[in-house]
Structure formats: C-alpha cells, structure tokens
Amino acid sequence: MRAIWSGAIGFGLVNIPIRIFSATQESSLDLDMLDKHDHANIRYARINKETGEEVAWKDIVKGYLYNDKYVVLDEDDYEKASPEKSKLIEIEEFVDESLINPMYYETPYYLEPSKGGEHAYALLRDALKETGRVALGRYVMRTKENFCMLKGEEDMLLLMRLRFPEEIREYKDLNIPSASTHPKPAELKMAISLINQLTPKKFNIAKYKDTYDEELMKLIEDKAKGRKITQPKFKIVRNKSKDLMSQLKESLEGSKTKTTTHRHKKAS
C-alpha cells in the first residue's frame, strides 16, 4: 500500500511520526462510459473557456476569485497557510467513543508508525484501549482541513475521518413522528420479540457480501454469449391488513419458520 499522508500525532509533548494509509477499497464493477452509437470510450476534456482549446494537466492551477481577480495558489501556499496542520495531527481532547454519533463517521484509515515512532505509537494505542476513549484532532490533507478520531483497534491505531458538525443536515423539514408519538405497549412488546428472534447468538459480519456485482457479472456474461435476458417480475407486496399487531404476529411466525428450516439444514 502507498501512504497518502505523512506527519506526526501530537500527544501532549510527545510527537509520534506516522503515515496514513487508506483502509477501504471499491468493490463495484468498473463500468466504462461509451457512446451508444459506436461503443467508443468517452473521455473528459479540460477546455479553456476563452480559446476553446484543451489544456494539459501540467498547465492547470487553482485560484480563488477575489475582487473580480483570480489569486492563484501553488502547492507551497497550502502548507504556508497552516504548516502545523499540514504535518501534525494535534490531539485536542479525549472522549468516550459513545459520544460520537455514527452520522459523523466518514472514512477509515490505517496508521503506521514511521521509523523511531514505534514505542510511542504502541503507548498511545494501549492507553486508548485501556481507557476506552478516543482522541479528537484536526489536520490538513490535499488542501482540506479534516476533523478526525483516533482509536486503538486490535494491534493498531485507526484514524476515522469525521464530518464537521456543520456538514450534518437538519431534518426539521421531514415529516417525522414526534417524540410524544408512542406505540401501544402490546405492539412494542411484539416488536421487541421479533428483534430478539432475529438477533444471532454469535454475530459474524463477514457473511454480508456484495452479491449484486456477481449477479450483474452473470448478466454481462450471458449478454456477451448472445443469450436472451428475460426481465424478472418483482413487486413489493403490501400487507392487506392495516393492523400492526397482526403484521407483527405474521412476521414472528415467518421468522420462526425460517429459523427452524435453517436448523434442519444444519443438522442434515
């Protein structure tokens, strides 16, 4: 893997040299954009609005329109604006992870200690795991300030990029049932029974796989071989009964049947 950022973590007066690596990768099929008439590849062109000519990547710069004139920025300017944030993830505070709403989670990254930082890295990792807390800080990468959370995860430090609070939208305009809207006690009891019934004794997240790409690939292979693809019919069937209790009871019975069938399959 190739590091996407290198710098240090500021832990009080201790600096821990680290490198950041992406922890995720795309799993979807790589589909190309084509002209439907001759299936030629579509490419994007960078066109100068004044001359109409294509501009090479090496000739493209970034600028900010200020008082009707562009102020052009180069790579050094981004670091000059805040040299400490460009090279340092300064830990600002430690909090219980439960205080961070999952809505703020954005992208996970792996942290690797650079040479000489192994001992301090292990110290911060173990201290976070021992206290059950996470560290919050900020840093700049690719011209953008990032809000982040550092967490001790197994034998490593994990960095979770977080959204800033102003990036979370309000939902007041949505038609959400008010806090004073409560279901009937019997309905709630039945819903909890359904939840308990669908809660596995041992959870294994590895069973969740992206199967849509496999199905799409099968369709692609069939089309390539000239096979006729029939459109399967699917319709969301609404429960005829508007009584919530009867719907829950039916769900419970259906869930019990699935569980029993699954057990029989395992036994056989």
CORBELKA-V432124 format. One line per field, one symbol per residue. ss: DSSP state (~ for helix, > for strand, _ for the rest). phi: phi as a letter, one per 30 degrees, with the letter a starting at -180 (. if undefined). burial: + if it has 16 or more other ideal C-beta (glycine too) atoms within 10 Angstrom, else -. Layout:
ss = ???
phi = ???
burial = ???
//
This chain:
ss = ____>>>>>>>__>>>>>>>>>___________>______>_____>______>__~~~__>>>>>__>>>>>_~~~~~~~_~~~~~>>>>>>>>>~~~__~~~>>>>>>>>>____~~~~~~~~~~~~~~_>>>>>>>>>__>>>>>>>>>>__>>>>>>>__~~~_________________~~~~~~~~~~~~~_______~~~____~~~~~~~~~~~~~___________________~~~~~~~~~~~~~~~~~~~~~~~~_
phi = .cdcablaccciccccdbbcbdcbbdcdddccdbdddbiddcbdcccdddcicdcdedccbcbcdbhibdcdcceddddddaddddbbcddcacbdeddcdedddbbdbccbddejcdddddddeddddddicbccabacbhibdccbbcbdbhcbccccdcddeddcddcddddceddddbddeddddddddddddccddbcbddddbdcddddddddddddddiddccdddbbdcddddcdddddddddddddddddddddddddd
burial = ----+-+++++---++++++--+------------------------------------------------------+------+++++-+--------+---+----+++++---+--+++-++--+----+++++++++----++++++++---++++++---------------------------++--------------------------------------------------------+--++----------------
//
